[in-house]
Amino acid sequence: MSTHAALDCIVMAGSVMLGFHAFDKKRVIARWARMSFVIFGVVGTITGFVGFAWDLGWIILTSEGCRLLGNSLIMGRGALVGLLIPLLLSQQFMREKKENQPADSDPEA
């Protein structure tokens, strides 16, 4: 397996993990961040799988098709970086877990 194929597998696995991070009910995450996690998961899984299949030779294209597919993968990976930077800067990854407190209990009493 080539280095590119291994990196594509890592991108797929990481994208799936981050995509499911949006559905974690134990953390308080902003709505825009949840959508970003889901879009990241979908786009990352697709670009990772297509890149993996292309690296292993499962996709045979003409030279023009190879150029178009390569450019599409570059744009998809650029979109992933563009989605990841705001999530990192807003610290949506490090949100604290919700604590289960009854509504009528006073924590200071």
Gaussian input, Z-matrix of N, CA and C with variables (Angstrom, degrees):
# hf/3-21g

backbone

0 1
 N
 C     1     B1
 C     2     B2     1     A1
 N     3     B3     2     A2     1     D1
 C     4     B4     3     A3     2     D2
 C     5     B5     4     A4     3     D3
 N     6     B6     5     A5     4     D4
 C     7     B7     6     A6     5     D5
 C     8     B8     7     A7     6     D6
 N     9     B9     8     A8     7     D7
 C    10    B10     9     A9     8     D8
 C    11    B11    10    A10     9     D9
 N    12    B12    11    A11    10    D10
 C    13    B13    12    A12    11    D11
 C    14    B14    13    A13    12    D12
 N    15    B15    14    A14    13    D13
 C    16    B16    15    A15    14    D14
 C    17    B17    16    A16    15    D15
 N    18    B18    17    A17    16    D16
 C    19    B19    18    A18    17    D17
 C    20    B20    19    A19    18    D18
 N    21    B21    20    A20    19    D19
 C    22    B22    21    A21    20    D20
 C    23    B23    22    A22    21    D21
 N    24    B24    23    A23    22    D22
 C    25    B25    24    A24    23    D23
 C    26    B26    25    A25    24    D24
 N    27    B27    26    A26    25    D25
 C    28    B28    27    A27    26    D26
 C    29    B29    28    A28    27    D27
 N    30    B30    29    A29    28    D28
 C    31    B31    30    A30    29    D29
 C    32    B32    31    A31    30    D30
 N    33    B33    32    A32    31    D31
 C    34    B34    33    A33    32    D32
 C    35    B35    34    A34    33    D33
 N    36    B36    35    A35    34    D34
 C    37    B37    36    A36    35    D35
 C    38    B38    37    A37    36    D36
 N    39    B39    38    A38    37    D37
 C    40    B40    39    A39    38    D38
 C    41    B41    40    A40    39    D39
 N    42    B42    41    A41    40    D40
 C    43    B43    42    A42    41    D41
 C    44    B44    43    A43    42    D42
 N    45    B45    44    A44    43    D43
 C    46    B46    45    A45    44    D44
 C    47    B47    46    A46    45    D45
 N    48    B48    47    A47    46    D46
 C    49    B49    48    A48    47    D47
 C    50    B50    49    A49    48    D48
 N    51    B51    50    A50    49    D49
 C    52    B52    51    A51    50    D50
 C    53    B53    52    A52    51    D51
 N    54    B54    53    A53    52    D52
 C    55    B55    54    A54    53    D53
 C    56    B56    55    A55    54    D54
 N    57    B57    56    A56    55    D55
 C    58    B58    57    A57    56    D56
 C    59    B59    58    A58    57    D57
 N    60    B60    59    A59    58    D58
 C    61    B61    60    A60    59    D59
 C    62    B62    61    A61    60    D60
 N    63    B63    62    A62    61    D61
 C    64    B64    63    A63    62    D62
 C    65    B65    64    A64    63    D63
 N    66    B66    65    A65    64    D64
 C    67    B67    66    A66    65    D65
 C    68    B68    67    A67    66    D66
 N    69    B69    68    A68    67    D67
 C    70    B70    69    A69    68    D68
 C    71    B71    70    A70    69    D69
 N    72    B72    71    A71    70    D70
 C    73    B73    72    A72    71    D71
 C    74    B74    73    A73    72    D72
 N    75    B75    74    A74    73    D73
 C    76    B76    75    A75    74    D74
 C    77    B77    76    A76    75    D75
 N    78    B78    77    A77    76    D76
 C    79    B79    78    A78    77    D77
 C    80    B80    79    A79    78    D78
 N    81    B81    80    A80    79    D79
 C    82    B82    81    A81    80    D80
 C    83    B83    82    A82    81    D81
 N    84    B84    83    A83    82    D82
 C    85    B85    84    A84    83    D83
 C    86    B86    85    A85    84    D84
 N    87    B87    86    A86    85    D85
 C    88    B88    87    A87    86    D86
 C    89    B89    88    A88    87    D87
 N    90    B90    89    A89    88    D88
 C    91    B91    90    A90    89    D89
 C    92    B92    91    A91    90    D90
 N    93    B93    92    A92    91    D91
 C    94    B94    93    A93    92    D92
 C    95    B95    94    A94    93    D93
 N    96    B96    95    A95    94    D94
 C    97    B97    96    A96    95    D95
 C    98    B98    97    A97    96    D96
 N    99    B99    98    A98    97    D97
 C   100   B100    99    A99    98    D98
 C   101   B101   100   A100    99    D99
 N   102   B102   101   A101   100   D100
 C   103   B103   102   A102   101   D101
 C   104   B104   103   A103   102   D102
 N   105   B105   104   A104   103   D103
 C   106   B106   105   A105   104   D104
 C   107   B107   106   A106   105   D105
 N   108   B108   107   A107   106   D106
 C   109   B109   108   A108   107   D107
 C   110   B110   109   A109   108   D108
 N   111   B111   110   A110   109   D109
 C   112   B112   111   A111   110   D110
 C   113   B113   112   A112   111   D111
 N   114   B114   113   A113   112   D112
 C   115   B115   114   A114   113   D113
 C   116   B116   115   A115   114   D114
 N   117   B117   116   A116   115   D115
 C   118   B118   117   A117   116   D116
 C   119   B119   118   A118   117   D117
 N   120   B120   119   A119   118   D118
 C   121   B121   120   A120   119   D119
 C   122   B122   121   A121   120   D120
 N   123   B123   122   A122   121   D121
 C   124   B124   123   A123   122   D122
 C   125   B125   124   A124   123   D123
 N   126   B126   125   A125   124   D124
 C   127   B127   126   A126   125   D125
 C   128   B128   127   A127   126   D126
 N   129   B129   128   A128   127   D127
 C   130   B130   129   A129   128   D128
 C   131   B131   130   A130   129   D129
 N   132   B132   131   A131   130   D130
 C   133   B133   132   A132   131   D131
 C   134   B134   133   A133   132   D132
 N   135   B135   134   A134   133   D133
 C   136   B136   135   A135   134   D134
 C   137   B137   136   A136   135   D135
 N   138   B138   137   A137   136   D136
 C   139   B139   138   A138   137   D137
 C   140   B140   139   A139   138   D138
 N   141   B141   140   A140   139   D139
 C   142   B142   141   A141   140   D140
 C   143   B143   142   A142   141   D141
 N   144   B144   143   A143   142   D142
 C   145   B145   144   A144   143   D143
 C   146   B146   145   A145   144   D144
 N   147   B147   146   A146   145   D145
 C   148   B148   147   A147   146   D146
 C   149   B149   148   A148   147   D147
 N   150   B150   149   A149   148   D148
 C   151   B151   150   A150   149   D149
 C   152   B152   151   A151   150   D150
 N   153   B153   152   A152   151   D151
 C   154   B154   153   A153   152   D152
 C   155   B155   154   A154   153   D153
 N   156   B156   155   A155   154   D154
 C   157   B157   156   A156   155   D155
 C   158   B158   157   A157   156   D156
 N   159   B159   158   A158   157   D157
 C   160   B160   159   A159   158   D158
 C   161   B161   160   A160   159   D159
 N   162   B162   161   A161   160   D160
 C   163   B163   162   A162   161   D161
 C   164   B164   163   A163   162   D162
 N   165   B165   164   A164   163   D163
 C   166   B166   165   A165   164   D164
 C   167   B167   166   A166   165   D165
 N   168   B168   167   A167   166   D166
 C   169   B169   168   A168   167   D167
 C   170   B170   169   A169   168   D168
 N   171   B171   170   A170   169   D169
 C   172   B172   171   A171   170   D170
 C   173   B173   172   A172   171   D171
 N   174   B174   173   A173   172   D172
 C   175   B175   174   A174   173   D173
 C   176   B176   175   A175   174   D174
 N   177   B177   176   A176   175   D175
 C   178   B178   177   A177   176   D176
 C   179   B179   178   A178   177   D177
 N   180   B180   179   A179   178   D178
 C   181   B181   180   A180   179   D179
 C   182   B182   181   A181   180   D180
 N   183   B183   182   A182   181   D181
 C   184   B184   183   A183   182   D182
 C   185   B185   184   A184   183   D183
 N   186   B186   185   A185   184   D184
 C   187   B187   186   A186   185   D185
 C   188   B188   187   A187   186   D186
 N   189   B189   188   A188   187   D187
 C   190   B190   189   A189   188   D188
 C   191   B191   190   A190   189   D189
 N   192   B192   191   A191   190   D190
 C   193   B193   192   A192   191   D191
 C   194   B194   193   A193   192   D192
 N   195   B195   194   A194   193   D193
 C   196   B196   195   A195   194   D194
 C   197   B197   196   A196   195   D195
 N   198   B198   197   A197   196   D196
 C   199   B199   198   A198   197   D197
 C   200   B200   199   A199   198   D198
 N   201   B201   200   A200   199   D199
 C   202   B202   201   A201   200   D200
 C   203   B203   202   A202   201   D201
 N   204   B204   203   A203   202   D202
 C   205   B205   204   A204   203   D203
 C   206   B206   205   A205   204   D204
 N   207   B207   206   A206   205   D205
 C   208   B208   207   A207   206   D206
 C   209   B209   208   A208   207   D207
 N   210   B210   209   A209   208   D208
 C   211   B211   210   A210   209   D209
 C   212   B212   211   A211   210   D210
 N   213   B213   212   A212   211   D211
 C   214   B214   213   A213   212   D212
 C   215   B215   214   A214   213   D213
 N   216   B216   215   A215   214   D214
 C   217   B217   216   A216   215   D215
 C   218   B218   217   A217   216   D216
 N   219   B219   218   A218   217   D217
 C   220   B220   219   A219   218   D218
 C   221   B221   220   A220   219   D219
 N   222   B222   221   A221   220   D220
 C   223   B223   222   A222   221   D221
 C   224   B224   223   A223   222   D222
 N   225   B225   224   A224   223   D223
 C   226   B226   225   A225   224   D224
 C   227   B227   226   A226   225   D225
 N   228   B228   227   A227   226   D226
 C   229   B229   228   A228   227   D227
 C   230   B230   229   A229   228   D228
 N   231   B231   230   A230   229   D229
 C   232   B232   231   A231   230   D230
 C   233   B233   232   A232   231   D231
 N   234   B234   233   A233   232   D232
 C   235   B235   234   A234   233   D233
 C   236   B236   235   A235   234   D234
 N   237   B237   236   A236   235   D235
 C   238   B238   237   A237   236   D236
 C   239   B239   238   A238   237   D237
 N   240   B240   239   A239   238   D238
 C   241   B241   240   A240   239   D239
 C   242   B242   241   A241   240   D240
 N   243   B243   242   A242   241   D241
 C   244   B244   243   A243   242   D242
 C   245   B245   244   A244   243   D243
 N   246   B246   245   A245   244   D244
 C   247   B247   246   A246   245   D245
 C   248   B248   247   A247   246   D246
 N   249   B249   248   A248   247   D247
 C   250   B250   249   A249   248   D248
 C   251   B251   250   A250   249   D249
 N   252   B252   251   A251   250   D250
 C   253   B253   252   A252   251   D251
 C   254   B254   253   A253   252   D252
 N   255   B255   254   A254   253   D253
 C   256   B256   255   A255   254   D254
 C   257   B257   256   A256   255   D255
 N   258   B258   257   A257   256   D256
 C   259   B259   258   A258   257   D257
 C   260   B260   259   A259   258   D258
 N   261   B261   260   A260   259   D259
 C   262   B262   261   A261   260   D260
 C   263   B263   262   A262   261   D261
 N   264   B264   263   A263   262   D262
 C   265   B265   264   A264   263   D263
 C   266   B266   265   A265   264   D264
 N   267   B267   266   A266   265   D265
 C   268   B268   267   A267   266   D266
 C   269   B269   268   A268   267   D267
 N   270   B270   269   A269   268   D268
 C   271   B271   270   A270   269   D269
 C   272   B272   271   A271   270   D270
 N   273   B273   272   A272   271   D271
 C   274   B274   273   A273   272   D272
 C   275   B275   274   A274   273   D273
 N   276   B276   275   A275   274   D274
 C   277   B277   276   A276   275   D275
 C   278   B278   277   A277   276   D276
 N   279   B279   278   A278   277   D277
 C   280   B280   279   A279   278   D278
 C   281   B281   280   A280   279   D279
 N   282   B282   281   A281   280   D280
 C   283   B283   282   A282   281   D281
 C   284   B284   283   A283   282   D282
 N   285   B285   284   A284   283   D283
 C   286   B286   285   A285   284   D284
 C   287   B287   286   A286   285   D285
 N   288   B288   287   A287   286   D286
 C   289   B289   288   A288   287   D287
 C   290   B290   289   A289   288   D288
 N   291   B291   290   A290   289   D289
 C   292   B292   291   A291   290   D290
 C   293   B293   292   A292   291   D291
 N   294   B294   293   A293   292   D292
 C   295   B295   294   A294   293   D293
 C   296   B296   295   A295   294   D294
 N   297   B297   296   A296   295   D295
 C   298   B298   297   A297   296   D296
 C   299   B299   298   A298   297   D297
 N   300   B300   299   A299   298   D298
 C   301   B301   300   A300   299   D299
 C   302   B302   301   A301   300   D300
 N   303   B303   302   A302   301   D301
 C   304   B304   303   A303   302   D302
 C   305   B305   304   A304   303   D303
 N   306   B306   305   A305   304   D304
 C   307   B307   306   A306   305   D305
 C   308   B308   307   A307   306   D306
 N   309   B309   308   A308   307   D307
 C   310   B310   309   A309   308   D308
 C   311   B311   310   A310   309   D309
 N   312   B312   311   A311   310   D310
 C   313   B313   312   A312   311   D311
 C   314   B314   313   A313   312   D312
 N   315   B315   314   A314   313   D313
 C   316   B316   315   A315   314   D314
 C   317   B317   316   A316   315   D315
 N   318   B318   317   A317   316   D316
 C   319   B319   318   A318   317   D317
 C   320   B320   319   A319   318   D318
 N   321   B321   320   A320   319   D319
 C   322   B322   321   A321   320   D320
 C   323   B323   322   A322   321   D321
 N   324   B324   323   A323   322   D322
 C   325   B325   324   A324   323   D323
 C   326   B326   325   A325   324   D324

   B1=1.4512
   B2=1.5217
   B3=1.3151
   B4=1.4586
   B5=1.5281
   B6=1.3162
   B7=1.4540
   B8=1.5241
   B9=1.3283
   B10=1.4635
   B11=1.5294
   B12=1.3169
   B13=1.4616
   B14=1.5310
   B15=1.3352
   B16=1.4628
   B17=1.5251
   B18=1.3246
   B19=1.4666
   B20=1.5252
   B21=1.3224
   B22=1.4612
   B23=1.5237
   B24=1.3262
   B25=1.4708
   B26=1.5221
   B27=1.3278
   B28=1.4604
   B29=1.5247
   B30=1.3396
   B31=1.4667
   B32=1.5209
   B33=1.3292
   B34=1.4676
   B35=1.5221
   B36=1.3279
   B37=1.4674
   B38=1.5272
   B39=1.3247
   B40=1.4612
   B41=1.5159
   B42=1.3226
   B43=1.4634
   B44=1.5215
   B45=1.3096
   B46=1.4651
   B47=1.5320
   B48=1.3273
   B49=1.4615
   B50=1.5270
   B51=1.3406
   B52=1.4651
   B53=1.5239
   B54=1.3208
   B55=1.4553
   B56=1.5163
   B57=1.3198
   B58=1.4592
   B59=1.5218
   B60=1.3332
   B61=1.4602
   B62=1.5291
   B63=1.3152
   B64=1.4662
   B65=1.5193
   B66=1.3199
   B67=1.4576
   B68=1.5222
   B69=1.3324
   B70=1.4569
   B71=1.5224
   B72=1.3117
   B73=1.4680
   B74=1.5266
   B75=1.3250
   B76=1.4526
   B77=1.5259
   B78=1.3279
   B79=1.4635
   B80=1.5196
   B81=1.3198
   B82=1.4561
   B83=1.5286
   B84=1.3172
   B85=1.4638
   B86=1.5234
   B87=1.3315
   B88=1.4580
   B89=1.5289
   B90=1.3394
   B91=1.4597
   B92=1.5308
   B93=1.3515
   B94=1.4683
   B95=1.5276
   B96=1.3334
   B97=1.4574
   B98=1.5296
   B99=1.3340
   B100=1.4653
   B101=1.5279
   B102=1.3365
   B103=1.4613
   B104=1.5255
   B105=1.3336
   B106=1.4631
   B107=1.5242
   B108=1.3427
   B109=1.4614
   B110=1.5232
   B111=1.3312
   B112=1.4701
   B113=1.5255
   B114=1.3324
   B115=1.4673
   B116=1.5229
   B117=1.3327
   B118=1.4606
   B119=1.5205
   B120=1.3289
   B121=1.4612
   B122=1.5153
   B123=1.3142
   B124=1.4668
   B125=1.5293
   B126=1.3345
   B127=1.4699
   B128=1.5243
   B129=1.3286
   B130=1.4623
   B131=1.5172
   B132=1.3233
   B133=1.4599
   B134=1.5225
   B135=1.3307
   B136=1.4636
   B137=1.5257
   B138=1.3420
   B139=1.4682
   B140=1.5236
   B141=1.3213
   B142=1.4620
   B143=1.5180
   B144=1.3349
   B145=1.4581
   B146=1.5239
   B147=1.3386
   B148=1.4657
   B149=1.5313
   B150=1.3284
   B151=1.4664
   B152=1.5242
   B153=1.3333
   B154=1.4666
   B155=1.5211
   B156=1.3326
   B157=1.4676
   B158=1.5199
   B159=1.3132
   B160=1.4658
   B161=1.5267
   B162=1.3537
   B163=1.4648
   B164=1.5271
   B165=1.3235
   B166=1.4647
   B167=1.5209
   B168=1.3263
   B169=1.4542
   B170=1.5100
   B171=1.3278
   B172=1.4613
   B173=1.5183
   B174=1.3270
   B175=1.4574
   B176=1.5246
   B177=1.3118
   B178=1.4629
   B179=1.5241
   B180=1.3242
   B181=1.4560
   B182=1.5221
   B183=1.3165
   B184=1.4648
   B185=1.5304
   B186=1.3117
   B187=1.4669
   B188=1.5278
   B189=1.3297
   B190=1.4683
   B191=1.5265
   B192=1.3229
   B193=1.4561
   B194=1.5169
   B195=1.3361
   B196=1.4681
   B197=1.5222
   B198=1.3301
   B199=1.4527
   B200=1.5259
   B201=1.3285
   B202=1.4646
   B203=1.5288
   B204=1.3348
   B205=1.4617
   B206=1.5234
   B207=1.3220
   B208=1.4597
   B209=1.5171
   B210=1.3280
   B211=1.4645
   B212=1.5210
   B213=1.3337
   B214=1.4636
   B215=1.5273
   B216=1.3243
   B217=1.4629
   B218=1.5207
   B219=1.3158
   B220=1.4616
   B221=1.5318
   B222=1.3387
   B223=1.4636
   B224=1.5291
   B225=1.3300
   B226=1.4638
   B227=1.5096
   B228=1.3138
   B229=1.4677
   B230=1.5178
   B231=1.3207
   B232=1.4643
   B233=1.5213
   B234=1.3296
   B235=1.4626
   B236=1.5244
   B237=1.3303
   B238=1.4636
   B239=1.5226
   B240=1.3163
   B241=1.4675
   B242=1.5189
   B243=1.3368
   B244=1.4532
   B245=1.5165
   B246=1.3101
   B247=1.4568
   B248=1.5267
   B249=1.3140
   B250=1.4619
   B251=1.5227
   B252=1.3320
   B253=1.4614
   B254=1.5292
   B255=1.3426
   B256=1.4727
   B257=1.5330
   B258=1.3319
   B259=1.4613
   B260=1.5220
   B261=1.3129
   B262=1.4562
   B263=1.5287
   B264=1.3400
   B265=1.4592
   B266=1.5229
   B267=1.3195
   B268=1.4704
   B269=1.5268
   B270=1.2879
   B271=1.4706
   B272=1.5230
   B273=1.3336
   B274=1.4613
   B275=1.5250
   B276=1.3340
   B277=1.4642
   B278=1.5277
   B279=1.3308
   B280=1.4543
   B281=1.5187
   B282=1.3058
   B283=1.4646
   B284=1.5200
   B285=1.3293
   B286=1.4542
   B287=1.5259
   B288=1.3058
   B289=1.4565
   B290=1.5174
   B291=1.3265
   B292=1.4663
   B293=1.5127
   B294=1.3191
   B295=1.4490
   B296=1.5140
   B297=1.3146
   B298=1.4703
   B299=1.5182
   B300=1.3444
   B301=1.4492
   B302=1.5194
   B303=1.3018
   B304=1.4577
   B305=1.5299
   B306=1.3155
   B307=1.4715
   B308=1.5318
   B309=1.3236
   B310=1.4667
   B311=1.5208
   B312=1.3100
   B313=1.4628
   B314=1.5158
   B315=1.2982
   B316=1.4522
   B317=1.5252
   B318=1.3469
   B319=1.4499
   B320=1.5137
   B321=1.3484
   B322=1.4605
   B323=1.5215
   B324=1.3133
   B325=1.4761
   B326=1.4982
   A1=107.90
   A2=115.67
   A3=119.98
   A4=110.79
   A5=114.94
   A6=120.61
   A7=110.97
   A8=116.56
   A9=120.24
   A10=111.47
   A11=117.13
   A12=120.52
   A13=110.73
   A14=116.34
   A15=119.70
   A16=110.59
   A17=117.56
   A18=120.58
   A19=111.42
   A20=117.07
   A21=120.13
   A22=111.36
   A23=117.03
   A24=120.21
   A25=111.04
   A26=116.75
   A27=120.84
   A28=110.52
   A29=116.88
   A30=120.82
   A31=110.11
   A32=117.42
   A33=119.88
   A34=111.48
   A35=116.92
   A36=120.28
   A37=111.34
   A38=117.01
   A39=120.38
   A40=112.81
   A41=116.35
   A42=120.11
   A43=111.30
   A44=116.86
   A45=119.97
   A46=109.87
   A47=116.81
   A48=120.13
   A49=111.41
   A50=116.89
   A51=119.64
   A52=111.54
   A53=117.03
   A54=119.97
   A55=112.15
   A56=117.01
   A57=120.41
   A58=112.46
   A59=117.55
   A60=121.54
   A61=110.64
   A62=116.78
   A63=120.86
   A64=112.18
   A65=118.14
   A66=122.00
   A67=113.01
   A68=117.15
   A69=121.68
   A70=108.69
   A71=117.37
   A72=122.23
   A73=112.21
   A74=117.74
   A75=120.58
   A76=112.61
   A77=117.66
   A78=120.90
   A79=110.32
   A80=114.77
   A81=121.13
   A82=107.25
   A83=116.09
   A84=121.67
   A85=107.58
   A86=116.64
   A87=121.34
   A88=110.18
   A89=115.54
   A90=120.77
   A91=111.80
   A92=116.48
   A93=118.88
   A94=110.54
   A95=116.89
   A96=119.97
   A97=110.87
   A98=116.70
   A99=119.61
   A100=110.53
   A101=116.39
   A102=120.12
   A103=110.67
   A104=116.89
   A105=120.23
   A106=111.30
   A107=116.82
   A108=120.07
   A109=110.98
   A110=117.35
   A111=120.98
   A112=110.40
   A113=117.25
   A114=120.49
   A115=110.15
   A116=117.00
   A117=121.14
   A118=110.48
   A119=116.54
   A120=120.18
   A121=112.57
   A122=116.85
   A123=120.67
   A124=111.14
   A125=116.43
   A126=120.07
   A127=110.93
   A128=117.00
   A129=120.10
   A130=113.17
   A131=116.91
   A132=120.08
   A133=110.99
   A134=116.40
   A135=119.68
   A136=111.12
   A137=117.56
   A138=119.23
   A139=111.02
   A140=116.97
   A141=119.48
   A142=112.48
   A143=116.70
   A144=119.63
   A145=111.63
   A146=116.95
   A147=119.82
   A148=110.17
   A149=116.88
   A150=119.95
   A151=112.12
   A152=116.54
   A153=121.32
   A154=110.93
   A155=116.11
   A156=119.83
   A157=110.92
   A158=117.57
   A159=121.53
   A160=110.75
   A161=117.15
   A162=120.84
   A163=112.22
   A164=116.81
   A165=119.79
   A166=113.15
   A167=117.07
   A168=120.45
   A169=114.22
   A170=117.39
   A171=119.94
   A172=111.00
   A173=116.91
   A174=122.16
   A175=107.67
   A176=117.11
   A177=123.02
   A178=107.66
   A179=116.21
   A180=121.47
   A181=110.72
   A182=115.08
   A183=120.31
   A184=108.23
   A185=117.22
   A186=119.56
   A187=110.99
   A188=116.92
   A189=120.08
   A190=110.65
   A191=117.54
   A192=121.51
   A193=112.26
   A194=116.09
   A195=119.97
   A196=111.00
   A197=116.18
   A198=120.23
   A199=110.62
   A200=117.13
   A201=120.81
   A202=112.16
   A203=116.83
   A204=120.04
   A205=110.63
   A206=116.79
   A207=120.38
   A208=111.83
   A209=117.06
   A210=120.53
   A211=111.57
   A212=117.61
   A213=121.00
   A214=111.16
   A215=116.88
   A216=120.02
   A217=111.15
   A218=117.30
   A219=120.77
   A220=110.46
   A221=116.63
   A222=119.60
   A223=111.35
   A224=117.25
   A225=120.37
   A226=112.35
   A227=116.85
   A228=120.30
   A229=111.04
   A230=117.01
   A231=120.13
   A232=111.50
   A233=116.23
   A234=120.22
   A235=110.80
   A236=117.13
   A237=120.38
   A238=110.92
   A239=116.82
   A240=119.89
   A241=110.02
   A242=116.47
   A243=120.58
   A244=113.30
   A245=118.44
   A246=121.70
   A247=112.14
   A248=116.79
   A249=120.92
   A250=112.27
   A251=117.77
   A252=120.64
   A253=112.47
   A254=120.28
   A255=118.07
   A256=113.47
   A257=117.13
   A258=119.30
   A259=111.18
   A260=117.23
   A261=120.51
   A262=111.41
   A263=116.95
   A264=120.01
   A265=112.77
   A266=118.15
   A267=121.02
   A268=112.06
   A269=117.59
   A270=124.69
   A271=112.73
   A272=116.46
   A273=120.65
   A274=111.70
   A275=117.63
   A276=120.50
   A277=111.20
   A278=116.30
   A279=120.94
   A280=113.64
   A281=118.18
   A282=120.57
   A283=109.67
   A284=114.95
   A285=120.88
   A286=110.37
   A287=115.34
   A288=120.06
   A289=109.72
   A290=115.41
   A291=120.95
   A292=108.83
   A293=115.07
   A294=119.89
   A295=108.49
   A296=115.93
   A297=120.33
   A298=109.09
   A299=116.27
   A300=121.50
   A301=108.62
   A302=117.94
   A303=119.58
   A304=110.12
   A305=116.69
   A306=121.59
   A307=111.79
   A308=118.89
   A309=120.17
   A310=112.73
   A311=120.17
   A312=121.10
   A313=108.97
   A314=116.90
   A315=123.09
   A316=107.62
   A317=118.82
   A318=120.05
   A319=113.45
   A320=118.53
   A321=120.85
   A322=112.10
   A323=118.70
   A324=120.94
   A325=112.10
   D1=135.48
   D2=-178.39
   D3=-78.65
   D4=168.02
   D5=178.72
   D6=-64.57
   D7=-38.02
   D8=179.21
   D9=-63.88
   D10=-39.36
   D11=178.90
   D12=-65.96
   D13=-39.71
   D14=178.31
   D15=-65.66
   D16=-40.28
   D17=177.43
   D18=-65.42
   D19=-36.90
   D20=176.84
   D21=-64.94
   D22=-36.78
   D23=175.96
   D24=-65.10
   D25=-39.46
   D26=177.85
   D27=-65.25
   D28=-41.12
   D29=177.82
   D30=-62.61
   D31=-43.53
   D32=179.14
   D33=-61.93
   D34=-47.89
   D35=-177.78
   D36=-64.28
   D37=-44.40
   D38=178.91
   D39=-64.89
   D40=-37.05
   D41=179.55
   D42=-67.63
   D43=-40.10
   D44=178.07
   D45=-64.59
   D46=-42.99
   D47=179.82
   D48=-62.91
   D49=-44.35
   D50=179.68
   D51=-70.65
   D52=-31.28
   D53=176.50
   D54=-63.98
   D55=-38.57
   D56=178.77
   D57=-79.87
   D58=-13.82
   D59=177.49
   D60=-62.73
   D61=-27.71
   D62=-179.43
   D63=-67.31
   D64=-23.34
   D65=-176.07
   D66=-96.53
   D67=11.64
   D68=178.17
   D69=-75.57
   D70=109.53
   D71=-176.65
   D72=-77.47
   D73=-12.05
   D74=-177.30
   D75=-83.19
   D76=-10.64
   D77=-177.97
   D78=-114.85
   D79=148.40
   D80=175.82
   D81=-91.38
   D82=111.89
   D83=-178.31
   D84=-128.03
   D85=137.78
   D86=179.48
   D87=-63.26
   D88=154.52
   D89=-177.80
   D90=-61.98
   D91=-41.67
   D92=179.88
   D93=-65.15
   D94=-32.92
   D95=179.40
   D96=-71.05
   D97=-37.43
   D98=176.38
   D99=-60.69
   D100=-44.45
   D101=179.15
   D102=-65.21
   D103=-38.45
   D104=178.25
   D105=-64.15
   D106=-40.78
   D107=177.41
   D108=-62.19
   D109=-42.70
   D110=-179.23
   D111=-66.09
   D112=-46.34
   D113=178.96
   D114=-62.74
   D115=-40.97
   D116=177.11
   D117=-58.92
   D118=-43.88
   D119=-179.45
   D120=-63.43
   D121=-43.73
   D122=-178.38
   D123=-68.54
   D124=-50.87
   D125=-177.88
   D126=-65.16
   D127=-41.13
   D128=179.84
   D129=-65.69
   D130=-39.05
   D131=178.55
   D132=-66.90
   D133=-42.34
   D134=179.84
   D135=-65.75
   D136=-48.71
   D137=-178.85
   D138=-65.79
   D139=-36.86
   D140=178.00
   D141=-65.30
   D142=-43.20
   D143=-179.09
   D144=-68.60
   D145=-44.17
   D146=-179.92
   D147=-64.63
   D148=-42.20
   D149=177.13
   D150=-63.35
   D151=-40.19
   D152=178.24
   D153=-63.72
   D154=-45.44
   D155=179.63
   D156=-65.09
   D157=-36.98
   D158=179.55
   D159=-69.39
   D160=-38.80
   D161=178.70
   D162=-66.22
   D163=-34.57
   D164=-179.28
   D165=-85.26
   D166=-3.33
   D167=177.71
   D168=84.53
   D169=17.36
   D170=178.03
   D171=-76.08
   D172=-21.70
   D173=179.32
   D174=-111.04
   D175=117.11
   D176=179.21
   D177=-108.59
   D178=121.10
   D179=-176.98
   D180=-130.42
   D181=164.60
   D182=172.06
   D183=-75.51
   D184=175.94
   D185=-179.75
   D186=-64.35
   D187=-37.11
   D188=177.23
   D189=-67.41
   D190=-40.26
   D191=177.43
   D192=-65.16
   D193=-39.10
   D194=177.27
   D195=-63.01
   D196=-40.67
   D197=179.30
   D198=-64.71
   D199=-44.88
   D200=179.29
   D201=-65.07
   D202=-41.68
   D203=179.22
   D204=-66.59
   D205=-41.80
   D206=177.64
   D207=-61.11
   D208=-44.17
   D209=177.84
   D210=-65.06
   D211=-37.35
   D212=178.21
   D213=-65.80
   D214=-40.56
   D215=177.46
   D216=-65.58
   D217=-38.64
   D218=177.53
   D219=-63.02
   D220=-42.71
   D221=178.54
   D222=-66.03
   D223=-39.36
   D224=177.68
   D225=-64.21
   D226=-40.94
   D227=178.92
   D228=-71.23
   D229=-32.47
   D230=173.85
   D231=-65.27
   D232=-38.15
   D233=176.07
   D234=-64.20
   D235=-36.84
   D236=177.55
   D237=-63.45
   D238=-43.51
   D239=177.99
   D240=-64.78
   D241=-40.22
   D242=178.32
   D243=-64.63
   D244=-31.07
   D245=175.85
   D246=-79.80
   D247=-31.18
   D248=-175.44
   D249=-76.18
   D250=-36.27
   D251=-176.58
   D252=-61.76
   D253=-48.95
   D254=177.61
   D255=-63.40
   D256=-33.78
   D257=177.91
   D258=-65.61
   D259=-38.18
   D260=178.28
   D261=-71.22
   D262=-42.69
   D263=-178.36
   D264=-68.67
   D265=-30.66
   D266=179.42
   D267=-86.50
   D268=-3.05
   D269=178.92
   D270=58.95
   D271=37.53
   D272=177.73
   D273=-71.95
   D274=-18.54
   D275=177.59
   D276=-72.45
   D277=-33.13
   D278=-171.70
   D279=-98.76
   D280=24.50
   D281=179.52
   D282=-65.59
   D283=143.36
   D284=179.96
   D285=-73.28
   D286=152.33
   D287=175.66
   D288=-74.10
   D289=146.53
   D290=177.31
   D291=-69.22
   D292=142.45
   D293=173.67
   D294=-99.80
   D295=137.11
   D296=179.97
   D297=-85.49
   D298=98.74
   D299=176.49
   D300=-116.50
   D301=140.42
   D302=174.40
   D303=-62.44
   D304=148.75
   D305=-175.30
   D306=-66.86
   D307=-32.47
   D308=-175.78
   D309=-97.78
   D310=10.62
   D311=177.87
   D312=-92.94
   D313=144.59
   D314=-179.64
   D315=-105.94
   D316=116.00
   D317=-176.44
   D318=-69.98
   D319=-18.94
   D320=-178.21
   D321=-91.64
   D322=-9.64
   D323=-177.10
   D324=-81.48

